[in-house]
């Protein structure tokens, strides 16, 4: 409560504010239903009970409400629940709950406007805030913003008193940006042809939305309304909630991002300022990866040309290329760590730690207690714990989650076996196709079975990935993880394990098991290499491996582009079609606006407008899905390049072309087909960095085995034919250990944080501290140091 006392007055009830209808920041969509609520869990039950107890007082609507991300106990002075009155509970309808939620938003100073759709089936609650409220709550949040160059240029906690120290912002970042403090690879404002000329104060739209979301979701004692939007959506109380796009910023991003397909640099800075660090790091990772593919692609083209000119005995060139790709992957990851740390510092994510959020779908028995980390601490009803009152929260035994997780991974193993069986059946079908080719036919016709089999395998991989993603989500939901972090980590692990097996099973089979193999024990399904190179460890199926990898990668790229470009376009067109239906048409007549909170709208033009309001256009967009699929695609592509480098040197070329298009397709997708995501900080690519490093180690082992199993360069070094296979195996084991050791040496030799960044951090921290200190002395009108606070309190 004390945090609100010191806030400036933002709303005058006698003089309702006029707010631009195009500047709404957050939109919550409710179903327009009046049936009585049937609470499904403790969150909704708490919500209804507290609202009933408050008797409609907007200022106290949520004073006892506990969200799933809040502390588990509340102080007595936060709750004003009357125990008198009827013994039976009086039900609350959805409409009553919506109005109380709106009243709670207004109680913290937010402006709201409620609008009904024409068919009365949905209600939009539009939310914005005054600049004064944004500033006051940003100070309460201890939000750090970038200082002006003359004050050090770093980040410092925002305060209203010192707001002139901070840079003015646009929706795409701060202008002007000091060139000296930006690493050379960052996008500079001189390259932005349509940069918004006006500044929006020290808070751009993304920052305003971040502050408003905190006002909505933060606990009451932290100055917020305590409304957990993800939980309400999970419980069906709301349909969706989303941030509104900035049309001007979208146009600028499309101009500098999508319409420049051959620009060597993505506009990382504007992307980060518009979408936040989570998507900023994704696109920076994609950009870094794409640039590193250039040298690999050039060398791959040269090697492919040499191998084509000399169609035989290319074992040594493939061996050298494998070693190159292994070292390339090592340098790629080490330089990414440096770039990540540079961006983490420049974006003020250096010490970023994500707060543990309780997952909206977490369920359990209602018990008195609290979670300290992952440990459950039971409490006793009636006992006093200082000023805190025990509160019932969902409890689910950790051992039950562990047992369910073990069962889930057993099921995943079973699904992986099914994938292997399905892949073998496809290989058997390829053998059948091969048997239909008349004896004596040569040339391209003999490649027909391998190409068709590869395409079918790629389609199977795509379908199984889609199916398994839904299965993995259901399994992870069933495991009932309490925190969002635990849920995401377990889902990531499941998806990686399955997609690894699904994507690479056929390649491992061809590389190491195909030669003279009888599938399902049948003589009719005897599988052999098309280009057996003699008594190698694996028979030398290099040509079959090249065709399979090239077909898989090419088909995946085509299907991926269809999903990235065609599907979002179709979905958007479907959204446009939906907008023409009465149930999706917004009420454009301002006389029919439903007003809550004393908010007035512009009434100059009272004629009905046929154009759909912006918030309704945004409402029919797809919800932001996160970056799970994007990272997964990049990791699988990375595996195609690194795991079987020697078999298809053109793989980096195809990946390079795909990524150039992917970056622009993702731009259109996130800007036009999806709602703008809520702000989410990040200090990198999360668990995917560990996945990429694991893939690097697996690539060393796979390529070394590939050199010995499928290529004859090392095998021909030994004259003793009877012992050549043994000597080859020993040699590749030695090479494998040497390459792993070399990877370790490179990782240690290249620091994750560049020395220049360390010096810059120290320098900027010192300058910022000195300048701010001088500013404080100037404001106080004193020349020397002053210790403590000499103001007396009466």
N, C-alpha and C positions, 0 to 999 in steps of 0.2 A: 504493500500500500504506500509506503513512503516514497517509492520511486515516482509515483504519479503526483505527489504533492508539489514537487518542485518543477513540474512541467509548466511551460507557458500556456496561456489560454489559446486554443486553436479554433474553437467553434463558438460562435455567439448565437445562442438559441433565438435571440430577437432579430438577428440579421442572418438568415440562412445563406450559406456560401453558394456561389455559382461556380460549377466545375465543368470544364470542357468534357463533353461526352466522349471525345476521342482519346482521352487521357486516362481512362480506367486502367488500373495496374493488374488487379486480380479479379477473376470471375469464378464464382461458385454456382454450379447448376444443381438445382433441387428438382425432384419429381413433384409435380403439383398434385399431391394426394392428401387426403384428410383422414385416412384411417388411423386408428389408435396404434401407437408404437408397441411392438413386442420386442423388448430388449433382448439381444442375443448374447451379450457379455457384460462384464463389469463396467466397461467404459460407458456404454449407452445407458446402463442402469444408473450409474452415478450421475450422468448428465440429466436424465429425466427427474430423478429424485431431488437433486439440488435445485433445479428450476422450479419444481413444484413447491419446495420448501421456501424459496425466496418470494413466492407470491407475485412474481412479475416485476420486481424491482430491477430495472435494467442495470443499475450500477453494481448490483450484487449477484447477478445471474450466475456467474461462474466462480464465486468466491470459495466454494468447497470442491470444485471439480478437479479431478486428478487425471491428467493425460497419461498415456502409456510411456511418454518420454520424460515424465516429471518425477521428482522424488516420491518415494513410496509412502511417506507420512506427511501430514499437514498439521499446522499449529492450530490450536483451538480458536484463536481470534479470526481465523479465516472462514469459519463455518458458522452460519446463523440458522441452524435447522430447528424448527419448532416441533416438539414432540406431542403437542396438543392437537386436537382436531380429530377427524374421522380415523378410525383404525384401519380402514381399507384404503388402498392407494387409488387415487383418481387418475385414470389414463390420460396421457397427453398425445395429441394428434401430431402428425408430421408438420402441418402448417403452424401449430403453436410452437413446436420446437424450432422451426426455421425462424419465426419471428423473434424468439428469445435469443437465438444465435446472432441474428442481426443486431438486436439490442445490445448484446455483449460486445460486438464489434464497435458499435457506436460509443459504448462506455469507455473504451480505451482511446477514443478520439478519432477513429476512422470514419470517413464518409462512405455511405452506402446508397445504392439506388437499386430497387427491385423492379423487374419487368417480367411480365407474363408473355408466353407465346400465344399466338392467335387461338390455338385449340385448347388452351388452358392445361396442357399436359406437362409443361416444364416451366420453371421459374429461374431467372438469372438474377443473382445478387452480385452487383458490380461494386468494387471496392477501390478506394484510393485514399490518399492522406495529404494533409497540408504540408508544405515545406518545413514549418516549425515542428510539427510532430515527427517528421522524418529525422530532423536534426536532433531533437531531444532523445528519441529512442535509440538512435545510432550512438549517442553518448552513453546511454544506459547499457547498450550491447558491448561497449568498448570496441566499437568497430574501428579498424585501422584503415586510413586513406592515405593517398600519396600527397606529399608536400610539394610546394612549388620549388623550383630550382634554387631560388635564393635562400631557401630554408633547408637545404640539404638534399632535396629530391627523393628522400626515402619515404618510408611509411611511418605513421604515428597515429596514436589513438585520437579519434576525432572528439573535439569538444566545441560546444557552441561559442564559447568565449574566444577560441583561437581559430575559428573557421576560415578567417582570411589567410591563414597560412597554407591552406590546402588548394590544390589545383581545381580549376573548373573542368567539368566533364561534358562530353557528348555521349551519345549512345554507343559510340565505337571507341571510346577512350578519351584520354586527356589531350587537349590541344592548347598550346603547342607542346610537343614532346622533346625533351632535351636530347640531342643526338649523342652527346658524349656518354650518357648513361645507358644507352641501348646497345646490346650486343649487335654485331654487324649483320646477323642473320634475321633481325627483326624487321617487320614491315614498318616503313616510315611514312609519316603523314603526307610527304610530298608526292607519294605515289597514289594517293586517294583523290580521284577526280571529282567526286561529289560528296566530300566530307561535310557533315552538318556544320554550318558556319557559326551557329550560336551555341554557347555553352548553357548547360542546364544546372548551374550551381555546382557544388562539389559532389552531387549525387546524380548519376545518370539513371536511366530507366531500370537497368539491371540491379543497381544498388538500391534504388527505391523499392523494387519488388522484394529484394532480400530483407529490407527492414520491415516492410509491411507484413511479409510472411512471419517474421519473428513476432510482430505485434499480434498476429492471429494465433500463433501456436505457443508462444512463451507462457510460462506460468504467471498467475496473477501477481505474485510477489516480485516478478521480474518485469512488470509493466505490460504484460500481454493478456489476451483473452482466454488462453488455455484451451483452444479448440484444435483438436488433432484431426486435420483434414484427411490424411490417409486412412485413419481408423474409421472415420465417418463414411468414407467411400467403401471401405471393406465391409462395413455393416449395412450398406445400402441406404444410408440416410441421405447421402448426396450422390449425384450421378458422376460428376467429375469436378475438378478444380484446376485452373490453369492460369498461366501468365499470358498477358496479351502481347502480341508482336508490335514492334515499332515499324510502321510502313516505310518511313523514310530511311531508317537504318537497313531494313531488308533490301530496299532498292539499291542502296550504296553497296552492300555486300554482294549482291548479284552482279553489279557492274564490275567490281574489282576482283571477284572470285570466280563466278560462273562464266562470265563473258571473256575471261582471259585464260583459255585452256592451255596455252603454251607458256604462261608465266612460270618462271622457274621457282618462284617463292609464293607459298600460300600466305594470305593476310592473317597471320597468326594472332597478332595483337588485337585487331578489330574483332576477330572471332571470339577471342577470350573475353573481351569486354562485353560482347553482346550475349554470349551463351554462358559464360562462367568458366572456371578452371577445368571442370571435368571434361567438357567437350574441347576446350582449348588444348589440353594435353593430348587428347585423342588425335586431333588434327596435326599437332606438332609431331607426334610419334609417326603418323602416316607420312608427313612431309619428310621427316628425317629418314625413314625407311625408303621412301621413293628416291631420294637423292643418293643414298648408298647403293641402290640398285644400278645406277648408271655405270660405274666401273665394272661391276659384275656382268652387266649386259654387254658392254663393249668387248670384254675378254671372251665372253660366251659366243658372240658372233664370230670372232676371229677363230676360236677353237672349232666351231661348227663348220666354218668354211674350210679349215685345214682337214677336218675329219671327212668332209664330203669329197675333197680332192683326193684324199688317200683313204679310200673306203675300207682298207684293211689295216690291221696292226696299229690301232690307235690307242693301245692300252696305256702307254706312258703319258700321252697328252691328257687322257681322262684322269689318270692318277694325279698328275700335277694340278689339274683343275679342281679335283676334290680337295686337295690340300689347301689350294687358294681359297675355296669357298669356306672351308673350316676357319681359316684365319680371318677371312672377310667377316664372317658372322661374329667372331670374337671382337674385332675392332668396332663393328657396328654396335654391339651392345655396350661396349665400354664408352664409346663416344656419345651414345644415347644417354648414359648415366650423367655425363658431363653436361649435356644440353638440358637434361631434366633438372639438374641441380641449379643451373644458371637461371632457368625459367622459374623454378620454385623460389629463388631469391627475388628475382625481379617482380614476380607476381605476389610477393608477400605470403608465400606458402611454405617458407623455409621450415617453420616450426609447426606446421599445420598438423593437428590431430583431430580426426573425426570423432565427434561425440557419439557414444553408443546410443542408438535409437532402438526402442522396443518395436519389434515388428508388428504391424497392424494385425496380422493373422494369428498371432500367438494366442493360444488357448490353454486353459488350465482350471483346476479347482480354485474357488475363491478361499483364500486363507489369509490370516493375519501374519504379516511378516514383511521382510524387505530383502532385496537382492543387493549384496555387496560384491561388485564384480559379477562373477558367475556363481557365487556361493549364496545359497538360500539361508536366511536367518529367521527362524520362527519367533514370533512374539506372542505374548499372552494377553487375552482380552481383559480389560479392567486394570491392568498395571500401567503405571505412569512411567514414561521415558523422557524425563525432563519436560520441555515445553511441547513435545511432539505427541501426537495421538496416533496409535497404531491404525493402519488402514488395510482393508482386505484387497488383495491383488491376485491376479491369476498365478497359480503355482503349478509347475510341471516338473516332475523329477528329472534331474540331469541324466540318471542312468537309463530312464525310459527313452530319452532322446538318443543316447548312445546305442541302445539296443535297436532302435528303429533305424539309425544310420547304418549299423552293421547289416541289418536285413536289407536295407536299400542297396548297399554296395554288392551284396550277394546277388540281388536281382539284376544289378547293372552287369555283373559278370555273366549272368545267364543271357542277357540281351547281347553282350559282345560275342558270345558263342553263336547266337543266332545270326549275327552279322557275318561272322566268319563262314557259317554254313551257307548263307545266301550268296556270299561272294564266290564260294566254291561252285555253287550251282551255276552262277553266271559264267565262270571259267569253263565249266562242262558244256554250257551252251555254245561257247566260242569253239570248243573242240568239235561240236556237232556241225557248226557252220563251216569249219575247216574241212570236214569230211565231205561236204557237198561240192567242193571245188574239184573239177575233173583232174585226173593225174596228167601231169605234163604242163599244166598252166603255170606260167611264171609272171614276174612283174608285179604291178600294182594290185592285181586281183588277189594275190596271195595275202595281201595286207588287210583285205576286207574283213575277215573274221576278227582280227585284233582291234581294228578301228571301231567296228560295231560293238564289240564287247566292251571296249573302253568307254564309249558313249553311254551304253546301258549301265555300266558301273557308276559313271558320274551321276546319272539320273537316280540310280538307287541310293547313292550317297546323299543326294539332296533330299530325297523323300524320307530316308531314315533319320537324317538330321532333324527335319521338321517334326517327325513323329517323336523322336527321342527327346527333343527339347520340351515338348508338352509333358512327356512322362517324367523327365527330370524335375520339372517344376512341381508336378503333383507329388513326387517322392519327397522333395525337399520341404514342401508344405506339410506333408504327413509327418515328417521328422519333428516338426514343431519347434524350430529354433527360436530362441527368445529375442535375440538381437538381429538387426539388419546385417551387420558385418558377418556373423556366423552363418546366416542364411546365404548371403552372396558367395562366401568362400566355399561352402559346400556345394552350391549350385555350379560354380565355376569348375570345381574339381570333377564333378559328374560329367559335365559337358565336355571337358577336355579329354577325359579318359575314353568316353564313347566315340567322340569325333576322331580321335587319334586312331582307334581301331577301325572305325568305319572308313576313314579316308585312305589309310595306308596299307590295309590288309592285302589287297591285290598286288601292290608293289613289292611288299616283303615276300609274298609267295613267289612272284616271278623272279626276283633277285636271288633267292636262297633255296627255294624248294621245288621249282617247276621241273627241272630236268629229269626226264624219264619217270615222272610221277604218275601213278594210277589213281585217278580221282575216284573216291568211294569204292576203291578196290576192284574196279571194272577194267578189263583189258580193252574194252571199246573206248574208254576214256583215258587212254594213255597220253600224257602230256609231255611234250618235248620242246626244246629250244629251236627256234627258227634258224639260229646262227651259232650252233654249238661250236665252241672253240677248242674242243678236245677235252682232255681229262682234267679240267679245272675243278675246284672244290664244289662249285655250284653248276657246272656245265656251261657257264658263259652265256646266259640269255640276255645279252646286252641289247640286241635289236628289239626284242619283245618288250624289254623294260622301257626303252626309249619311246616306243609307240604308245605303251600304256600310260606313261607319265605325261607325254605330250597331249594325248587325247583327254586324260583326266583334267589337266590344268586348263587346256583350251575350252573344254565344255564347262568347267566350273566358272571360268571368266565370263563366258557368254551368258550362262544362267544367272550369275551374280549381277551382271549389268541389267538383265531383264528385271530382276527383283529390285535393283536399286533405282532404275529409271522408269521402266514400264509400269510396274505395280503401283508405286506412289502416284504416278500420273493418272492411272485408272482410278485409284482410290479417291484422288482429288476430284476427278470428273464425276465420280459417283456422289461425292459430297456436293458438288454443284447441282447435280440432279436432285439430290435430297432437298436442297434449299428451295427448289421449286414446288415442293409438296406443302400443303397447308400446315401439316404438323411441325414443319421445320421453319415456317415463315415467321419472322419476327413482327411484332406490332410496331409499325413505324409512326403511328399517330401519337404525338407527344401528349395529347389530352388523355390518353389511356395509360400513361405511365403510372405505375404504383410507386409512391414515394414513401420511404421510411428514413427517418433521421433528419427531416427538415431540409433535404437537399433539393435545390431548385435547378431546373434545366433551362437551356436556352429556348425561349418560346417565341422567337421572332418569326419563325416559319412554322405555322401550325398545320400546314397541308400534309396529308399523308404522303410518305415517300416510299417508292417501290423498292429502293435499294436496301438490301439486308444490312442491318447494323453490324458494325465491325465485330462486336463481341459474339454475335451469332455466327458470323463467318468463321471466327476462330473456334467456336464451339464444335463445329462439325468436322474440324481437323482431327486427325488421329492423336491419341495421347503419346507423349514422348516415351519411347520404349527403352531408353538407356543405351549403353554402348556395348552390351554383351555380344550381340551378333557381329558388330563391326570388328571388335578385337578378335573374336573367334575366327572370322574369315581371314584376317591378316595372319594369324598364327598358323592356320592350315596352309595358306599360301607360302608362308615362310618355311614350313616343313617340306613342301614340294621342292623348294629351291635348295635347301641345305641337306636334307636327308639323302637324296639321290642325285647329288650334284653332277656326278660324272656321266650319268645316263642321258641327260638332256640339257646341254649348255644353253639352249635358247630359253629356258625357263625364266631367268631374270628379265629377258626382253619382254616376254608376255606379261610378266608381273608388273613391269615398269609401265607399259601401256595401260594395263588395267587400273593401276593406282592413280595415274593421271586423270583418267575418266572418273574413277571412284570418288576422288576428292571433290570434283564438281557435282557429281550425282548426289553425294551426301549433302552438299550445300543446298541443292534444290529440295532434297528430302526434308532437311531440318528447318529450312526457311519457309517452305510452302505447303508441305504435306503433314507436318506435325505441329502440335502446340509448342510454344516456346517453353523449355524446361524451367522448373524452379531452380533458383541458384543453388549450386552445389560445389563447394570447394574441393580441391584435390591437390596432392603434392606429386602426382605422377600417374602412371598407368596401373597402379595397384598390383594385384596378384598376377597380372599378365606378365610382368617383368620376370618373375620367378619362372613362369611357364616358358618364356622365351629362352631363359638361361638353361633350363632343363632340356629344351629342344636342342640347344647348342651342344650339350654333352652327348645326347643321343645321336646327333649328326656325326660326331667324331667316330663313334662305334660303328654306325651303319656304313659310313663311307669307307672305313678301313676294311670292313668285311666285304663290301662291294668290290673294292679293288682286288681282293683275293679270290672272290667267288665268281665274278663275271668278266673280269678283264685279265689279259694274259701277260701284262708288263712284268710283274714280279715273278710270275710262274716260269717265264722263259729264262730267268737268270740262273736257274739250277739245271745242270746237265743230267743229274741223276733222276730219271723219270720216276723211279720207284719211291724216292724220298722227296720229290718236288712239292707234293701237296703238303707234306709235313713242314718243310722249310718255309713254304709260302704262309702257312698259318702262323708259324713262329714270327716271321717277318712282320705280318700285319699287326700282330699283338704288340710287338716292339714299337712300330710306327704309331699305333693307337696311344700307347703310354706316352710317347714323346710329344704327340700333338696335345694331349690333355695337359701335360706339364707346361707346354708352350702357352696354352690358353691361360693357365694359372699365372704364369710369369707376366703375360701381357696385362691381365686383369690387375695385378699388383702394381705394375709399373705405371699404369695410366690412372691417376687419381680421379675419383668420382667427382670431386669438386675442383675446378681449375684454380690454380694459385691466384690468377688475376681476380677471380670472383671473391676469393677469401680476402684479398687486400681491399677490394672495393667495398665489401661488407664492413670491414673494420673502419675504413676511412669514412664511409657514409654514416655509420653509427656515431662516430666521434663528432663529425661536423654537425649532424642533426642534434645531438645532445647539447652542444655548445650554443647553437643558434636558438634552440627552444629555450634554453636557460637565459640567454640574453633577452629574449622576447618577454619572458616572465618577469624579469627584473624591470624591463621598460614599462610593462603594464602596471607594475606595483609602484613605479616612481621611485625606486630605490636603486642605489648604485652598488651596494655590497650584498653579501650573502645574508640570508635570514634563515634561522633554524626554527623549525616548529611553527605552530600557528598561535599567534599572540592574541587572537580575537577571543574575547570573553563571551561565554554563553550564559545567559540568565534564564 
